[in-house]
C-alpha cells in the first residue's frame, strides 16, 4: 500500500539560520521538492489552510498514479483521476476496490477544489520547472520527477482540469466539463442568541464562583465589536487604551494590529547596536525579541488565522462597539484581567491572552483552548453547542452583523465596522434566516385567512 504523510517542514533558504515553516508531503523517496518550491513561492500570499488542502490534493493524485501505473495515456490518467474523485473507487455491483485506494465519492465542492488546485500547481510547475521533466540528469526524488513529468504532459496535452478544460478545443476530443456545484442560497449561519448573551457572559464564564475575565474579553471582542474570533488572539496589551475621543473615557479603544505589518509597541528592551530603543514592524519585533514568527504563520497549536479584509491606517483593525455599553464592559473587565496578567511577567511572547492554569502559565492562549472553554460555558447554562444553533465562537460575529442590520446601519458603515473590503461580503448578514422566513410565511397565511373569512 502506497503511503504519504503531510508533515511540518522547516526550510532554510540561505546561510543566515532563518527558516520558513510550511507543510510538506513525504513519500518513501523523500519530500516532494516541486511542491516545496511551489509552497515557498506562495507562502506570503496564501493561508496555511490553503497549503494544507493542496498537500492533500497532491497526496490524492500521486496515490492514484501509483495505483494505476499501467495507464500510459496521459489524458485518460487525468480524466480517470477526476472521475475517481467524484464516483469513488468501489465497484457498485461487487462493492470491491481492486486498485486498493478505497475512496468514497467526494462532494462536488471537494472535487472542484482538488481539481483547480492541481491545475494551478501543474501550470506553475511547467512554467517554472518544465525543463526538469525532460532532463535526463534530473537530480530530484522519484516522485518529484513524476510530478514534474505530469505537469509537463498536462501542459503539453492541455487535457486536465479546471480552466485548462475551458481553453481546450472541443474539436480535438479533449473538451471536458468540470463538475458544477449545485446552486444554493448564500450560507447564513445562525447568530448567537441575543436573549441569552448576558447570561452566557456572566454565568457561563464563571468557574468555581470566579469570573473568567480572559474569555469574557475575547467574547466581547467578537460579539460586541465584530472581530473574527481568530483575530482576538493577535491582540497585544498595548492595543487597548481608554478611548481618548470619548468624553467619559469609560469605553475601551481597541485596535488589533496586523500580525506582521503593523507597528510594534514601544519596548525599552528592544534596542539597536547603539543602545537606542528601536521601532519597527511586528514581524521584526517578534523575531528579535521572542524568536517567534507571526501567529498566522505558526504551524502548531499556537496558530491563529488572519483572514485579511480592510485595515485602517497603521495596518490595524479598530473595534467599533455596538452597542457602546459593550465597550464600557470590556474596559472594566480589562482592568481586572491586567491584574492577573501582571502576576505572569516576564513572558516569552507579547500577546495579551495567556494561559493561567498550572503547568503552562504565561504561555500563549490557544484558539482550541478558547473553543473548548466556550463550549463548556454554553453547557453550564443549558445551551446546546453547535454551529446550527449559533453557539460556536463564530456565531458571535454573526450576532454583531445582524444587530447592525436590525438597527438600520447603512451598508457602507456596516462594511467599515465589519472590516470588509467588498460591499457584497455583508450579504450573509442580510439574507433572511429560516426563522425569519417562517415568520413572514405565517403572517402572510394569517392575512390570507382573514381575507377568506371576510369573503365568507
N, C-alpha and C positions, 0 to 999 in steps of 0.2 A: 504494500500500500504506500502510495506516494504521500509524503508529509512535508508541509511547510509550516513555519512559525513566524508570526509577526512579533518582533522584539524591539525594544528601545535601543537605538544605535547612536553612539557618540562619534561624531565626525570631526577630526582635526584637519582643517583646511590649510594650515600654514604652520610655521615653527614657533608661533607665539605661545602655544599651550592653550589657546582659546578653542572651544569646541561648540558644536551645534548638536542638539538632540533632535532626532527625527525617528519615526517608526521605520523599520526595515524588514524585508521578507528574507528569511533564512531558509535555504534549501540544503540538501546533502552536499552540494558543491560550493557552498558559501553564500554570502549575501548577494542579492541581485543588484549589481553595480549600476546598470542602466536606470533602475528605479531610484536608487540613492541619488544619482545625478539629477534626475527629474525633480525629486522632492526638495533637494537643495536649491534648485533654481526657483522654486515657488514657495519656499518656506516663509518668506516675509509677506506674501500676498494671500496665502490660503490658510485655512484654520487647521488645527490638529484633527478635528473630526473629518475634514475632507481628506487629509493624508491617510488616516486610518481606513476610511472607506476605500480609497484607491488601493491600499495594500490588500484588502480583502478581495477586490476585483481582480487584481493580478494573481493572487493565490488561486482563485477560481479558474482563471484562464490557463495557467500552467498545469493545474491538476487535470483539466480537460485534455490538453495537448498530450500529457503523459499517458492518459488512459486511452488515447486514440492515435497512437504512434503510427499505425498503418495508413492513416489518412494523409495522402501526399498532396491532394488538390487543395491549395490554399483557400480558394473561395468556399469550397464545401466545408473546410475546417472552421472557418469563421462563422459560416451560416449554421453549422451544426452546434457550435458553442452557444450562439444566441438562442437556438431552439431548445437546447438542453436546459438553459436557464429558465425558460418560460414554461416548459412542459414537465421538467424533472427528467430523471434518467431511468425510471422504473417502467418496465413493460406493463401496460394497463391490463393486459389479459393474463399474463403469468405472474405479475407483481414481483418480478425478479429484475435485478440490475446486473447485467453481465459485465459492465465496464468497471464496476467497483466504486463509482462515485457516490451513489446513494443520495442524490439530490432530490429534494421535494420541489414541486413547482414554486417559483418565486413570484411575488406580486409584480404587476406591470411597472409600478414605480421602481422597484428594486432592479428589474431587468433593464429598464431605461437608464437608470443611474450607472449601472455597471457598464453598459454599452458605451455611453457617452464618455465616461471617464477613460476607458481603454482607447476609444477613438482619439481623444486629445493626447493621451500618452503616446500612442503609436505615431501620431502626426509629429509630435515633438521629437521622438527618437529618430525618425527618419530625417528630419531637418537638421538635427544636431549631430547625429551619430551614424548616419546612413552608410558611410564608407566602412564602418566596423563590421557590418553584416556580411560583406563580401571579401573582407581582408583575410587572406589565408594565414596571416601571422597574428590573428586575434589573440590577445592575452587574457581575456576575461574568463569568468567561470562558464561552465557548460550551459547553465540556464540563463546566464547573462547573454551569451551568444544567441541562444534560442529566441530570447525576447527581441534582440536586435534584428535577427532574421525575420521574425514575424512582422516587425514594424516595416522592414524593407519590402516584404511581399504585400503587406497591407497597402502600402503607398503605391506599389507597382500595379497591383490589380484593381485598386480603387473599389474593393469589394467587401468592405466590412460593414460598418455600422454608422448610426447617427447621421451627422451632417454629410459624411462621405457618401452615404447611400443617396442622399438627395442630389449630390453632384453627378452621380453615375448616369450614363446614357441608357435609357430603357431599351434601346435597340441592341445593346451588347449582352442582354440577358442577365445583367448584374444589378438591375434596379430592384432593391428591396425596400420595404417599408418598416421602420422601427415600430415596436408596439406602442400603441397610443393609450394613454391613461384615460380612464373614464372621467367625464366631466362631473365635477362635484361643486356644491356650494362652497364658498370660502370658509375655511375652518374657523369656528367660533368657540374656542374652549370656554367652558363656564368660568365665571369670575368667583372669587372667594365671597361667600355670603356676607353682605354688608351688615345684616342684623345680628351676626354672630362675631363680628370682628373685635369689638371692645372686650367681650367675654374671652375670646380666644387670646387676645394680647395680655390681659391682666390675670386671667386664671389658668389658661393653658400653659403659659411660660412661667409657672410658679412651681418650683421644685423644693420639697422639704420646707414649705412655708415661705421660701425666699424667691423673689422675682429674678428671672434670668435676664439681666439687663442687656447682655450682648445680643441674644436672639431677638429680643424686643426691638432693638435698634435696627438690626438687619431687616426685620419685617416692616418696620416703619419706612425704611428707605424704599421698599418695593411697593407697599400698599399706599403710602402717603405721598411719595414723590415719583412713583412710576419707574424706578430703575429696574433693569433686568436683574434677577437675583444674583447672577454671577458677577455683576459689576460691583456689588457691595463688597466683595472680597478683595478688591483692589484699593479700598479706602485706606489712606494714611491718617494718623491722628491729626496732622496739620491741615487736613482737608475740611475740618469742621471748626467754625468760629461762630460767635454771635453775629447775627445779621446786622451789619453797620448801617443799612438803609432803613431798618425798621425801628420806629421811634422807641418802643418799649424795650427793644433788644431782648425779647423773650423767645425769639424764633431762631432756630439754627440756620446758619448759612453753610450749605454743604456743596462742594464741587469736587467730584471724583476725577482725578487726573488720568489721562490715557496711560496705560501700563508702561509704555516706553518713551513716548514723545512729549509728555507734559513735563514741566519743570519740577525738579526735586525740591524738597523743603530745605530751608537753611539749616545746616548742621555744622556746628563748630568743630566737630571731629572730622569733617570731610575737608581736607586741606591739600594744597598743591605743594610742590617741592620747596617753595619759599615759606611755607607755613601759613599761607593766607587761605581763608575759607573759600572753597570752590563753589561755583554754580554750574548747573548743567541739567541735562535731562534725566529722567528716572532710570532709563536703561543703564547709563553710566554710574549713577548713584548706587543702584542695586549691585552692579558688578564689583565696583571698587570698595564699597563699604561692607557688603554682606556676602559676596561671592555668589550672587543669585542672578538668574535671568528673570525677565518679567513673568508673572504668573500664567499668562496666556500662552507662554512658550514652554512651561514646565511639562514634563511627560509623566508625572506621578500623581498621587492623590492630592497634591497641593495645587494642581492645575485649576485655573478659573478662567472661563472664556471671556472674550471681549468682542461682541458682535460687530461693533463699528457704529454706524449711524452718524448723526450730525453732532459735531463738537462745537463748543463755543471758544472764543479767543483764549489762548493759553492751552488749547487742546484738552479741554475739560468738559465734563457734563455736570451742569448745575441742578440742584434739587429745586423743583417748583412744587411746593407743598400745597396740596389740595385735599382737604381743607387746611387753612392756616394753623388750626389747633394741633394738627399732626406735627408741624414744625416746632411748636411750643413743647409738646410732649417729648419729642426727640431730644431737645436741648436739656430738659430736666433729667431724662434718663441718662443722657451722655455724661453729665457731671458725676452721676453715681457710678457709671461704668469706668470713668477715668480713675476713680479711687481704687478700683480693683486692678486696673491696668498698671498703676504705679507700683504695685507690690511685685511686679514681674519685670523689673528692669535691672540691667540692660537686657535687650532681646537680640536674637540672631536675625531679625528681619524688621522692616519698618511698618508693617501692616497693623491696622487698628484692632482687628478682631483676632483674638488669640485663644488658645486652649487654656482653660482654668482648672481642669481636672488634674489629679495626681498622675505623675508619670511623664507627661509631656507638657507640663506647664510652660507657657510662654511661646510655644510653637505656633505656627500659622494655623488658624481655624480653617477647616476644610469644608468645601461645599457639601460633601457627602455627610459630614457630621451635622451640618445645619439641616439637611433634608430629613435625617432621622429624628432630630430634635423637634422639627416642625410637625412630623407625623405623630410623635408622642404627645405634643401639645394639643393636636386635634383630638386624639383619643381621650385625653384627660377630661375634655368637656363633652364627650359623647358624639363627636363628629366622625363620619366615615371618611377615610383617607382615599382619595382617588382623583385623577385628572378630570373625570366626568362630573365630579362634584365641585370642582374648583378649589379643592383643598390641598393642592400641591403648592409649593412656593410661587410658581409662575402664575397661579390664579390671582395673586395679589396685584400684579401688573395689569391684568385684565379688569380687576375691580377699579383700579385707578382710571384706566382708559374709559370704561363705561360710565364712571362717575362724571368725567369731563363732558361726555356726550349728553347725559341727563341734565347737566347744568347749563347746556346751551353754549358751551365754549366753542368758538369758531374753529374751523378746520385748520387754519394756519397756526393758531395758538396751540391747538392740540398737537400738531406736528412738532412745534418747538418744545412743548412740555414733555413729550414722549421721546425727544431726540431722534425723530425720524428724518430721513433725507427726502423721501418722496411722499407726496400727499396721500397716495393710494395705500401706503403702509398702514394707515389707521383704519382702513375699511373693516378690519376684523372686529373693531370695537363698535361699529355702526350696523353690522349685519344683525338682523333680528334673531334673538335666541329662540330655542324651541319653546320655552315658557311664554315668551312674548308673542310668538306666532299662535300658540294655542289660545292665549287670552284674546287676541284680535278675532280669531275664529269664533270663540264663544260669544263675544259681543255682537258680531255680525249675525250669528244664529239667533240671538235673542231679539235683535231688531227685526229679523225676518219673521220670527214667531209673532211679534207684536203686530206686524202688518197683516199677517194671516188671520189673527184673531179679530182685527178690525173689519176685515173683509167679510168675515162670517157674520 
